[in-house]
Amino acid sequence: MEGEKMELISGQENEGIEKLDVVTEEEKVDGTEDELRRLLLPDPQNLPPIPPSAVDANFVKYFAPDFMKPGHDMYIYRHANGLCVVGIASTHISLREEDGGIKCVDFNVGKTDRSVIKVMGKRKKNAQRLESNSVLCKVSNIDNVYGIRSCVKGSLLEVNERLIKHPQLLNSAAEREGYVAIMMPKPADWLKVKDTFINLDNYKKLRNIK
């Protein structure tokens, strides 16, 4: 009789231990699911009020204020793969409202028309090697013509041909659809020039942009 009681008590204890083990495994599962939810569904209060654009998400923004001449403010957006999108900043002298904005874009810079050279293949055949002070194109408003320079030493992969027929893109979206060219500098050349540029925050402070 006593032996049967001992077996019953032992069985109850084992059953209790098994239940504890089950609860522990369930808690582990719940904890893992909570962690996944936290990672996949972040707290809305921690999200930015406006989602970042593709440019903000994929490029680091650099600026070259007064590049070679006063008022010639340029931007360089650098992708992680090394590509650099080059264009005129919104504070470039050619975009002044009193001059009516840019009316014409010309990629014929003397001996070379940048818009007719097509780069081909992985080796970037036909890519032009430019210096940082090389002229990419000329833009003009009512009174003046301005040379737009490449800012970085490297291979010119493409120019924004849309600007030829739609120069107004520079007035309305100079830092987006109105980019001027795409360059590929060598890593060593990029490191040499990188520290001469400033970041977005310092550019805004310099030009008093809010």
C-alpha atoms as one frame of an Amber mdcrd trajectory, in Angstrom:
protein
   0.000   0.000   0.000   2.749   2.390   0.955   4.573   1.450  -2.248   1.524
   2.384  -4.321   1.295   5.768  -2.550   4.962   6.476  -3.257   4.513   5.637
  -6.946   1.417   7.903  -7.111   3.280  10.792  -5.458   6.283  10.260  -7.731
   4.006  10.230 -10.785   2.353  13.465  -9.707   5.752  15.112  -9.174   6.941
  14.022 -12.621   3.736  15.309 -14.183   4.265  18.645 -12.447   7.839  18.845
 -13.729   6.646  18.076 -17.281   4.075  20.870 -17.006   6.762  23.265 -15.859
   8.898  22.222 -18.817   5.988  22.803 -21.195   5.312  26.242 -19.764   8.998
  27.088 -20.060   9.049  26.094 -23.759   5.874  28.107 -24.411   7.417  31.115
 -22.740  10.478  30.739 -24.956   8.295  30.656 -28.059   6.344  33.710 -26.894
   9.571  35.548 -26.176  10.941  34.744 -29.644   7.725  35.926 -31.302   7.812
  39.157 -29.311  11.390  39.761 -30.445  10.453  39.127 -34.086   7.521  41.530
 -33.829   9.813  44.168 -32.350  12.259  43.786 -35.233   9.715  43.522 -38.047
   7.114  45.927 -36.703   8.917  48.854 -35.070   7.114  51.183 -32.713   5.321
  53.814 -34.848   6.399  56.468 -32.363  10.029  55.811 -33.313   9.460  56.132
 -37.067  10.312  59.398 -38.897   7.294  61.567 -39.821   8.284  61.334 -43.510
   9.813  58.142 -44.988  13.326  58.692 -46.433  13.562  59.073 -50.201  15.605
  56.694 -52.346  18.386  59.276 -52.454  18.396  59.695 -48.677  18.365  55.933
 -48.146  21.066  54.961 -50.656  23.409  57.928 -51.013  25.677  59.974 -48.763
  25.277  63.665 -49.555  28.304  65.914 -49.988  28.458  69.541 -51.074  31.128
  71.708 -52.662  30.153  75.340 -51.986  31.810  78.022 -54.121  33.491  75.357
 -56.249  36.278  77.239 -58.058  34.113  80.388 -58.177  31.872  82.204 -55.673
  28.276  81.056 -55.850  29.063  77.869 -57.777  27.570  75.495 -55.210  27.651
  71.842 -56.276  26.499  68.568 -54.773  27.987  65.092 -54.960  25.778  62.179
 -53.895  27.922  59.097 -53.365  26.527  55.558 -53.487  28.054  52.669 -51.521
  29.323  51.180 -54.797  31.411  54.297 -55.445  29.214  55.972 -58.060  28.856
  59.729 -57.659  25.855  61.712 -58.873  26.962  65.281 -59.568  24.746  68.318
 -59.944  24.181  71.935 -59.053  22.943  72.688 -55.555  19.751  74.665 -55.017
  21.874  77.681 -53.994  23.899  77.741 -57.230  24.202  81.246 -58.614  22.597
  80.239 -61.932  19.313  79.467 -60.171  18.701  82.947 -58.798  15.061  83.924
 -59.243  15.910  87.464 -60.291  17.696  86.046 -63.351  14.723  83.898 -64.333
  16.389  80.544 -63.681  18.166  78.319 -66.181  16.926  78.511 -69.780  19.398
  76.312 -71.639  21.798  73.384 -71.024  24.593  72.607 -73.494  26.848  69.542
 -73.170  29.035  70.707 -76.053  32.063  71.997 -74.165  34.374  72.853 -77.026
  36.089  69.864 -78.609  33.742  67.378 -76.983  30.003  66.931 -76.804  29.504
  65.005 -73.548  26.027  63.874 -74.564  27.030  61.838 -77.639  29.597  59.558
 -76.029  28.046  56.270 -74.894  29.743  54.083 -72.299  29.515  50.327 -72.909
  30.216  47.103 -71.013  31.616  46.292 -67.592  34.929  47.890 -68.490  33.137
  51.167 -69.242  34.463  51.426 -72.776  34.420  54.990 -74.151  34.161  56.521
 -70.667  35.845  59.917 -70.560  38.455  60.494 -67.885  37.854  63.870 -66.295
  39.635  66.010 -63.758  37.730  67.616 -60.897  37.794  70.966 -62.720  36.617
  69.550 -66.074  33.489  71.184 -67.477  30.515  68.833 -67.766  28.188  71.288
 -69.450  27.243  74.935 -69.738  24.018  76.343 -68.355  22.632  79.743 -69.146
  19.964  82.075 -67.845  18.870  85.395 -69.307  22.171  87.201 -68.758  24.954
  84.711 -68.075  26.538  81.382 -69.015  28.040  79.159 -66.316  30.391  76.212
 -66.617  29.318  73.245 -64.490  32.307  71.207 -63.360  32.649  67.554 -62.420
  33.955  68.185 -58.862  35.586  64.729 -58.738  38.339  63.118 -60.783  37.135
  59.955 -62.471  35.283  58.352 -65.370  32.228  60.073 -66.787  29.628  57.320
 -67.151  26.648  59.353 -68.310  25.145  62.795 -68.505  21.504  63.640 -67.957
  20.379  64.141 -71.555  16.873  65.096 -70.399  18.282  68.487 -69.464  18.822
  69.335 -73.136  15.090  69.335 -73.888  13.939  70.053 -70.339  16.374  72.537
 -68.759  13.597  73.564 -66.362  14.368  70.410 -64.364  17.326  72.308 -62.960
  14.990  75.004 -61.664  12.431  72.643 -60.154  14.405  69.534 -59.182  18.129
  70.268 -59.430  18.996  67.815 -56.661  16.800  64.982 -58.007  15.691  64.534
 -61.639  17.832  67.507 -62.606  21.182  65.895 -61.795  23.924  66.671 -64.319
  26.124  63.576 -64.538  27.212  60.286 -63.015  30.911  59.829 -62.280  32.993
  56.881 -61.075  36.148  58.018 -59.277  38.867  55.598 -58.270  38.827  54.917
 -54.505  42.195  56.639 -54.040  41.032  59.731 -55.945  37.836  59.872 -53.911
  39.726  59.763 -50.624  41.903  62.667 -51.771  38.957  64.933 -52.506  36.381
  63.743 -49.960  37.617  65.956 -47.118  37.296  69.079 -49.274  33.504  68.631
 -49.317  31.047  69.310 -46.505  28.030  67.305 -45.343  24.383  68.275 -45.625
  24.093  69.772 -42.140  27.121  72.024 -42.593  25.920  73.055 -46.040  22.554
  74.109 -44.607  24.277  76.110 -41.865  26.603  77.757 -44.366  23.755  78.803
 -46.660  21.270  79.448 -43.843  18.825  76.813 -45.075  16.228  75.555 -42.609
